[in-house]
Amino acid sequence: MHFQEEKESPDEKKEETELSTTDYDHPDNDTDPNEIRQNSEGNIFNNDEFRETDETSNDTEDKTDPVKAKDLYESAPSYLHGEHRQLPEHSLAYKTLHAWRFGAVIEAIFLFVFPAAYWGASQFTALPTWGFYALIGITIVWGVFHVFIWQSLSWSRWKYQVYEDEVELMFGVIIKRRIIIPMIRVQHVDTRQGPVLRYLGLASVTISTAATVHEVPGLTIERADQLRDQIAELAREADPDE
C-alpha cells in the first residue's frame, strides 16, 4: 500500500493566515488601537485615584483626637449635689512595709544608747541595777511594737485616690488625716528614691503646692512614673492659663 501525502494548496494557506490575524488588525473590526491604549491609560489613572482615595481615608482614620488625662478619672464627689465621699481605695506597694520596718529597726538600735548610757553612769555613781535591765526591756518591747505592729498599721491605713480635679490622701493610726489637694493648686510633681527604696524597686511621688509638699511614700517605679505624669497633666488641664 502506498500512502499519498496531502499537500496544502496555496488557497488554504492564505485562508489560514487570514484567520490567525487579531481582531484589531482585521479591516472589518471597528475597534481602534489608539482607543484601546487610551482606555488602558484611563484605567490606570482611575486605579491611581482609588489608591489616593484609600490612602486619604486611612490617614483620616489614623488622625484621632488625643485622649485627655481627665477623661481617665472621674470627678470628685460634690457636696452641693449631695454626693457622699467614699474612702480612698488605692494602697501603697507592699514592699513599702519592708522599707518602713528597716527604718524602724535602725531607730530601735539607736534607742539602745539609753541603756548603754545608764550602764556607763552606774560605773561612777550608785545607780540601781534594776534600772539598767528595765531600760533594756522597755527598749526591746518598744522596738518590737514599733517594727512589727506600728508599721503594719501605718501601711494598712495609708490610702490615696486621684480624681479629675483633686488628689485625696488618707493616713494616720491614732489620728487619721484626710488631705485634699486641688489640681489647680499643684505647682509641680516629681518622684524621689532613697537608697532603701531604690534597692526595693520603689519610688515616692511628691506633690508640691504653694503652701507645702505632700508625698505618696511608696509605689512601684512604673506606678510612680505613671502617677507623676498623670497628675502633672491633670494640673495643666485644670489651669485656665495653660
C-alpha positions in Angstrom: 0.0 0.0 0.0 1.2 3.4 -0.8 0.2 6.5 1.2 -0.1 9.7 -0.6 0.9 12.8 1.2 -1.7 15.5 1.2 -0.4 18.9 0.3 -2.0 22.1 1.3 -3.0 24.3 -1.5 -1.9 27.9 -1.6 -5.5 29.0 -1.2 -5.8 27.1 2.1 -2.6 28.6 3.5 -3.9 32.1 2.6 -7.2 31.4 4.3 -5.4 30.1 7.5 -3.2 33.2 7.6 -6.2 35.5 7.4 -7.9 33.6 10.3 -4.8 33.9 12.6 -4.8 37.7 12.5 -6.1 39.6 15.5 -9.3 41.5 15.7 -7.7 44.9 15.7 -5.7 44.0 12.5 -8.8 42.9 10.7 -10.1 45.7 8.4 -13.7 45.0 9.4 -13.1 45.4 13.2 -14.5 48.7 14.5 -12.0 48.9 17.5 -9.2 51.4 17.1 -5.8 50.5 18.6 -5.4 54.1 19.8 -8.7 53.9 21.5 -7.7 50.7 23.3 -4.5 52.4 24.5 -6.4 55.4 25.8 -8.8 53.1 27.7 -6.0 51.3 29.3 -4.3 54.5 30.3 -7.7 55.7 31.7 -8.0 52.5 33.8 -4.5 53.1 35.2 -5.4 56.7 36.1 -8.6 55.5 37.8 -6.7 53.0 39.8 -4.3 55.7 41.0 -7.4 57.8 42.0 -8.7 54.8 44.0 -5.3 54.3 45.6 -5.1 58.0 46.6 -8.6 57.9 48.0 -7.8 54.8 50.1 -4.6 56.5 51.5 -6.6 59.6 52.3 -9.3 57.6 54.1 -6.6 55.7 56.1 -4.9 59.0 57.1 -8.2 60.3 58.2 -8.8 57.2 60.4 -5.4 57.5 61.9 -5.9 61.1 62.9 -8.0 60.6 66.0 -8.5 63.1 68.8 -6.0 62.6 71.6 -7.3 61.3 74.9 -7.1 63.8 77.8 -5.9 62.8 81.2 -9.1 64.0 82.8 -11.0 61.5 80.7 -9.3 58.7 82.6 -10.6 59.8 86.0 -14.0 60.5 87.4 -14.9 63.8 89.0 -14.6 64.2 92.8 -17.8 63.8 94.8 -19.8 67.1 95.1 -21.1 68.2 98.5 -23.5 70.6 96.8 -25.1 67.7 94.9 -25.4 65.5 98.0 -22.8 63.0 96.9 -21.1 61.0 99.6 -17.3 60.9 99.5 -16.0 57.3 99.8 -12.7 56.4 101.4 -9.7 56.3 99.1 -9.2 52.9 97.5 -5.5 52.7 96.4 -2.9 51.3 98.7 0.9 51.7 98.8 3.1 48.9 97.4 3.6 46.0 99.8 7.4 46.4 99.7 6.9 49.8 101.3 6.2 48.0 104.5 9.6 46.3 104.3 11.3 49.7 103.8 9.5 51.2 106.8 10.4 48.2 109.0 14.0 48.6 108.0 14.0 52.2 109.1 12.2 51.2 112.4 14.9 48.6 113.2 17.6 51.3 112.8 15.7 53.6 115.1 15.3 50.8 117.7 19.1 50.1 117.6 19.8 53.8 118.3 17.5 53.6 121.3 19.9 51.2 123.0 22.0 54.2 123.6 19.9 54.9 126.7 20.6 51.6 128.5 24.3 51.9 127.5 24.4 55.4 128.9 22.7 54.2 132.1 25.2 51.4 132.5 28.1 53.8 132.0 26.8 56.2 134.6 26.3 53.3 137.0 30.1 52.7 136.9 30.7 56.1 138.6 27.6 56.5 140.7 25.5 54.2 142.8 22.6 53.6 140.4 20.3 50.6 141.0 20.9 47.7 138.7 17.3 47.1 138.0 17.1 50.4 136.2 19.6 49.1 133.6 17.5 46.0 133.0 14.3 48.0 132.9 15.6 50.2 130.2 16.7 47.2 128.2 13.3 45.6 128.5 11.5 48.8 127.6 13.7 49.3 124.5 13.1 45.8 123.3 9.3 45.9 123.8 9.1 49.3 122.1 11.3 48.2 119.2 9.2 45.0 118.6 6.0 47.0 118.7 7.3 49.8 116.5 8.8 47.5 113.9 6.1 44.9 113.5 2.8 46.3 114.8 3.0 50.1 114.3 4.5 49.9 110.8 1.8 47.4 109.7 -0.9 49.6 111.0 0.6 52.7 109.3 0.9 50.9 106.0 -2.6 49.4 106.0 -4.2 52.8 106.7 -2.3 54.7 104.1 -4.6 55.3 101.1 -4.8 57.7 98.2 -7.2 58.5 95.4 -6.8 60.6 92.2 -9.8 62.4 90.8 -10.2 64.6 87.8 -9.8 67.8 89.8 -8.1 66.8 93.0 -5.9 64.3 94.9 -7.0 62.8 98.2 -4.6 61.3 100.8 -5.5 59.5 103.9 -3.1 58.2 106.6 -2.6 58.0 110.4 -3.0 55.4 113.1 -4.2 57.2 116.1 -5.0 60.5 114.4 -6.4 59.9 111.0 -5.8 62.6 108.4 -7.5 63.2 105.1 -5.9 65.7 102.8 -7.5 67.0 99.6 -5.1 68.7 97.1 -6.9 70.6 94.3 -5.3 70.1 90.9 -5.3 73.8 90.3 -3.0 74.3 93.3 -0.4 71.8 92.2 2.8 73.5 91.1 5.0 70.6 90.2 5.2 66.8 90.8 8.3 64.6 91.0 9.4 61.2 92.0 12.1 60.5 94.7 14.2 57.5 95.6 16.4 56.9 98.6 18.8 54.0 98.9 16.3 51.7 100.5 13.5 52.5 98.1 16.0 52.1 95.2 17.1 48.7 96.5 13.4 47.5 96.7 12.5 49.0 93.3 10.2 51.6 94.8 9.8 55.4 94.5 7.8 58.1 96.2 5.7 60.8 94.5 5.9 64.3 95.9 3.2 66.9 95.1 4.2 70.5 95.7 1.8 73.4 96.2 2.5 77.0 97.1 2.0 76.2 100.8 3.6 72.7 101.4 4.7 69.4 99.9 2.7 66.2 100.1 4.1 62.8 99.5 2.8 59.4 98.4 5.6 57.5 100.1 5.9 54.1 98.4 4.9 52.9 94.9 6.5 50.7 92.3 8.7 52.6 89.9 6.2 52.1 87.0 3.2 53.2 89.0 5.1 56.2 90.5 6.1 57.4 87.0 2.6 56.9 85.7 1.0 58.8 88.7 3.5 61.6 88.4 2.8 62.2 84.7 -0.9 61.9 85.0 -1.1 64.3 88.0 1.1 66.8 86.1 -1.2 66.5 83.1 -4.4 66.9 85.2 -2.8 70.0 86.8 -2.1 71.5 83.4 -5.6 70.8 82.2 -7.1 72.3 85.4 -5.1 75.6 85.0 -7.1 78.0 82.8 -3.9 79.8 81.8 -2.5 76.8 80.1 
